[in-house]
Amino acid sequence: MLATRGAHVTGVEPTDAMFACNQEKERALQQGIHCIQADLTRMPDVGSGYNAVICSMMLPAIPDWKPAMRACVQALRPGGLFLFSVNHPAFEQLLATWRKHGEYRLRRYLEEYEIPLTRATDFHRPISAYLNELAALGCRLREIAEPGLEPGIARETADTEPGIESYVHLPNFLIVAAEHP
């Protein structure tokens, strides 16, 4: 999306399969996207001149996530924007819990733990873990968003997605924008 709007985009992907998929897609679309095969926790030097770094839904999938966040921030120019999204830590597994109980229930929030998923594992961390790490990296918080699902979309899909109304009442995502010092 960013490349189609004129942005110079560099992607980082650690896995062979996804890196190959990204390369194939770039060959087909020719958008000028440069992809680096690397692990964010052991990122090679990519410079520090990026206007923005976007880390969408990646941090919860990384066991040792702090070096990954540090690499993202270090790649920014002064005043650059670091934007990341995660499943909202207070409402993880919202849909399954809502379907089972008709409401959301949570037993553990403050500790960090693994969340086994079908294809991989995510890691729960409280919001304070992410925000405190931003502060430790010297970033200034610009904005936090906790979007909910539009009620009309929930009504349209209620027959095929029981419990979808939970996303109208509680946020599924947490989106954070911070500025590099």
N, C-alpha and C positions, 0 to 999 in steps of 0.2 A: 504494500500500500504506500509506503513512504517513497519507494523508488519511482512509482508511477506519478508521484507529485513532485519529482525533481530532486529528491534527497539523494546524497551519496551514501550508500548503505554498505556496511560490513557486517556479515553474520558470523557467529561463532557456534560451531557444532562439534561435539566430541565424538559422536558415534559414526562408524564407517557408513552404515546404511543411510542415515539422515544426511550426512555430508554428501554422499553420492546423489541422493535425491535432490538436494539443493543445487548441486552442480548441474544436474540434468535439467532442472527447471530453469536455471539461469541460461543455459545454452538455448533452450526453447524460446524464452521470453526476451532475452538479451536486454536486460534492464540495467546492466552495469553493476550488479551486486557482487561484491567481493566476499567470498566465504573462506574462513579460516577454520581448519580442523584443529581444535584445541579444547582442553578442559578449562573452564573458567577459574577453577581453583589453582591452576598452574599456567596461567595465561602468559603467552610470550609477549614481549613488549610490542604494543600496537601504536605507541605514541600517546600523546595526551591532548590531542587537538579536536576531539569530537564535541560537537555542540550538544548532543544528546546521546544517552545510552538507555535503551529500553530492554528490560529484563522481564518478559511476560511469562508468568507461571513457572519459572525456573528455580527460584530459590528454595521452594519447599521440596524439590526433588533432589537437592544436593545435601548429603549428610554433613559435610564440613563447609557450610555456606558462607562463612565470614570472609575467607579469601576470595570467593567469587564476587561478593559485594564490593570488596576493596578493589578488585581488578576493574570492575565497572566504573567506580568513582575515579580511579586513577587514570582511566582513558579519557576523561572529560577535560576540556579546556576550563580555565577559571570562569566561573559563572555558568558552566554547562549544566544541563538538566539530566538528572537520573530519575527515571520513571520505572517503577516495578509494580507488578501485580501478583497476588497470591490468592488462593482460596481463603476467604475470610477466616482467620484463626478461631474466632468465637463461634463460627457456624459451619465448621467442616462437617461433611456428611449430612447436611441439612435435609436433603430430599429423603434419604433412607429413613432417618429418624422421624421425620414428619409423617411419612407413609405408615410407619409402625405404630406411632403413638398419637397422631393427629396434632402434634405440637413438637417443638424442638426441645431436646433434652441434652444436657452436657454434664459429664461427670468430672473430667479433668481439663483444665485450661492452662494453669500456670507452669506446668512442667513441659519439657520437650520430650517427644516420643515419636515412634514410627507409626505410620498409618499404612498397613499393607493394602495394596490395591491389586486389581486383576493383572496388570502387566508390569507393575513396578511398585516401589515404595515411596511414599511421601513422608515428610517429617513435619509434625506439628510444632510450632513455636508460637508463643504469645506475641501479640502486637508489640509489646514493649521490647522484645528481643530485636526485632527489625528496626524500630525507631531508635533504640539506644545505640545500635551499631552505626546507624547513620550519623548520630551525634558524635560518636567516637571518631568517625572519619572526617569530622569537621563540616558535615553538610548542614544546610539550613532547610528545614521543612517548608515547602511551599504550599502543598495541598494534599489532603487525603479525601478519597471518595469511597463510598460504600454503596454502590448502585444496587437497586432492586429491579426486579422484572416489571415491565409495564403490565398493568392489570389486563388490558385488552389481549395481550399475547398469551397470558395465563389462561384467560377464558377460551381462547381459540384452541389451545392444546390440552385443556383439562380432561377431555375424554380419553386421550391417548397417553397422557402423562399424569397419573394420579399423584396428588400432592404438590403439583407444580405451583400452586398458590403460595406455598411456603416462601418462594423467591420474591413474591410481592411484599411480604411482611418482614422478611429478614434478608440481609445482604448475603450474596453468594461470594462476592469478591471484595478485596481490599486493594485499592490502587493508591500508590504513594508517589508523589513528585517531590524531589529534593534538589537543591542547588549546590553544586560544588563550590567550595570557598574560593 
